């Protein structure tokens, strides 16, 4: 199972997620050469409470049934609870800024 290195830049994480070989220069993204040869769909959500261990075991069980399935977790931390649901922490999205 591939796991993103604990410390990486945003560009390094994009290259990793796109299945580019290790040490690929960021300029490779400008070539518009998709390394993934399969369908990709993403869904974002935020958990309000810790996920129980039994639920995590169910998630892993389901993921391991699929060939090539993956899950990306973004640890935004407790800061998300300080942002109103009517604001957006991401300036690139429409909505009020923080």
KANOR-V178494 format. One line per field, one symbol per residue. psi: psi as a letter, one per 20 degrees, with the letter a starting at -180 (. if undefined). burial: I if it has 9 or more other ideal C-beta (glycine too) atoms within 8 Angstrom, else O. Layout:
psi = ???
burial = ???
This chain:
psi = ppppqhoqrgghhggghjkqqqjpqhihhiiloohpjrqppqpqrpqhqqpqhhhghhgggggihqojqrppponiaihhiipqijrpiohiqqrqr.
burial = OOOIOOOIOOOIIIIIOIOOOOOOOOOIIOOOOOOOOOOOOOOOOOOOOOOOOOOIOOIOOOIOOOOOOOOOOOOOOOOIOOIOOOIIOOOOOOOOOO
